[in-house]
Amino acid sequence: MLKLSVTSLLRYLKNKLDSDDNLQRIYVVGEISNFHRHNSGHLYFTLKDESSAISCVMFKSSASSLNFEPKTGDKVLILANTSIFEVSGQLQLYVSKMSLDGLGDLYAKYELLKKKLSDEGKFDDDHKIDLPCEYINKVAVLVGDNSAAMSDIKTCFKRRWPLAKVDYYPVLVQGNTAASDIISKLLEVDKLNYEAIILARGGGSFEDLFCFNDENLVNTIYGLKTFIVTGIGHEQDFTLADFVADLRAPTPTAAVELITPDIEDVIDVIEDYEYRIISSLTDIYDNKLMRYDYLFERLIHFQDLLSNVSNTIDNHINRIKQAILHQIDIYKKNIKYSNNSLSNRLNFSLNQKQLLFKRLNTLLEAYSSQNVLKRGYSLIIQDDKVVKSSKKLKDKEFNIKFYDGSVSAIKKG
């Protein structure tokens, strides 16, 4: 036989209840009795009908959104989770929403339509699109004209991302014609190449927000080509428009925050990049400066080497020049010596030739015809020729030349 402690039994029963989807997020209608608001802000009461009663608790976080003051005797509709309070072993409801009875039909209609649209795939995640860019530039906002929600959205854009161009399209956000007005504006802005659409409304009762549960509105949002985020009511409020939207925000302000960067964060990132760039450029500059200094020192070194080489070349040139000049001097001296020697030799030879000439000239003069004639000889000249033989002398006039003149004669006999 299995034996359980009380704690184990209650914990087992609690786990069973908590894991049963049919007992979580259920709507229950009943009358409030034994109502008590604790100093902490939590609400404790009993919900009963003609034959039964169950203990209920509504924590402060949920109770703060109530738009009426509950009291004993009120007939209400609650949305709650079923569980067991282990300390006392008491079955009780943990209430997240509560409204005065009379809205039961609306809740029933809401749940039926929600199931129908869910079965049709209108809420499937694979149909939803992502925000097209991180730094959004062009946004259309559909919100009540001059409403607190519009003011909050404007303030949030101005604070977080004033660089965005935001166009506001006032729409009805409550009443029988609100859904058709919203549909008309959505179809209009979907053609205007916005990067995102915000559909927003401030807090209100379930009945006040019921226009956002319109089936045609859901189908219109489903067919949009533009990314859409909803910010309708408070965090605990869910409409069918929230389920079909690409993104759901708990409040109008949160809708802005979800699709925009915080300019302060962007500035921080830019300043971080600026710091990194400046640091990188500084490092590059320092490295280049070090490289410049190194190359400059090398250049000075090369200049010194070049100067030394230049001096060496100059020295070699001077030495070569001196050597050439010395050699030229030697050549000059050799040439001068050679000239003097040659001149002396020529003069000696000339003197010898002159002496020889004188001797020959004296000898020539001694044997010249004139000197021969002076010694008593004569020349026979006929026809401008010297006649050396009497046999060659013709019988005609001829000249006899003496050293001091000549005479004409004719051969006879």
Number of C-alpha atoms within 10 A of each C-alpha: 3 3 7 10 8 11 12 12 14 20 16 14 16 19 13 13 18 16 12 12 11 11 16 17 17 14 18 16 20 21 20 21 18 12 18 16 17 11 7 8 15 16 19 20 21 19 27 18 12 7 5 8 15 14 17 21 20 22 17 15 11 17 21 11 19 14 14 11 9 20 15 14 14 17 20 19 21 25 18 22 20 21 21 21 14 16 8 8 15 13 17 19 27 20 23 21 20 24 22 18 15 12 15 17 10 13 17 12 12 18 14 12 16 19 11 13 19 15 11 10 14 22 21 14 13 9 13 16 15 11 19 12 11 9 16 18 16 15 22 22 24 24 27 21 15 9 13 15 22 23 15 17 24 18 15 20 21 13 12 19 22 16 13 15 13 17 14 16 17 17 23 18 25 17 12 12 11 17 22 16 15 23 18 13 14 25 15 10 20 20 11 10 12 19 18 25 24 27 27 26 27 20 21 17 16 19 13 13 20 21 23 23 20 20 18 13 23 23 15 17 23 20 14 18 15 22 21 30 27 27 28 31 24 16 15 13 19 19 21 23 26 24 21 28 25 24 21 24 24 17 24 29 23 20 24 26 17 14 23 21 16 18 17 12 11 14 12 12 12 12 12 12 12 13 12 12 12 13 12 12 12 12 12 12 14 12 12 12 12 12 12 14 12 12 13 12 12 12 14 12 12 14 13 12 12 13 12 12 13 13 12 12 12 12 12 12 12 12 12 12 12 12 12 12 12 12 12 13 12 12 13 13 12 12 14 13 12 13 14 12 12 13 14 12 12 14 13 12 12 14 12 12 14 14 12 12 14 12 12 13 14 12 11 13 13 12 11 13 16 16 14 16 15 13 11 9 13 18 18 21 18 17 11 9 11 15 17 11 8 9 7 9 17 14 10 11 13 21 20 15 18 19 16 8 8 14 10 12 12 12 11 7 4
